[in-house]
Amino acid sequence: MHLVLEICFDVSEKSEYVETLIAKCIDKYIKLQNEKPQDDVKEPASQIDSRLEMIVNRMFERCYDDGEYKQALGIALESRNIEKVRESITQSTDVAEMLAYCFSLCQNIVQHRGFRMQVLRELVEIYNSQETRDYINVCQCLYFLDDSEAIAETLDDLISVGEEEAVTAYQIAFDLVKTRTNRF
């Protein structure tokens, strides 16, 4: 694969050549990222050529500039890049939609269990950092993380807020009872 000097290569160009080169770079980046040890998904990929990483990072920036946050999220998930997962969600114009989309992809597409758990923890952090917390989705993520203590704390916090929130907490609890597993 040819890695072109960053000065001569413009990822924003919409030619067939550039699109093909970008696709090959992304495929190679994903392959190299996924060759890393399974238990070490946070470790930076030292064997990845810096020029390749630069092209992929510029592609992420292009996605953000073009409002293609879902495409960026897909690449981030495929390459197991948790920092780019967070960035794709938090830089989007509709964080709530991106959180829901990421949760869906995480449940249906992400096969590596360790990385899926890492993404779910990241989703909980992002949900909790929002001005209006989505307690239902926080508890859903915590359920899949098998974190019953955090769910109990979340429901307790919700009950203490007010009557309407208490009703939501009870509904979440009933839903958890209905779908619970023996280990939960």
Secondary structure, 3 states (H helix, E strand, C coil): CCCCCCCCCCCCCCCHHHHHHHHHHHHHHHHHHHCCCCCCCCCCCCCCCHHHHHHHHHHHHHHHHHCCHHHHHHHHHHCCCHHHHHHHHHCCCCHHHHHHHHHHHHHHCCCCHHHHHHHHHHHHHHHHHCCCCCHHHHHHHHHHCCCHHHHHHHHHHHHHHCHHHHHHHHHHHHHHHHHCCCCC
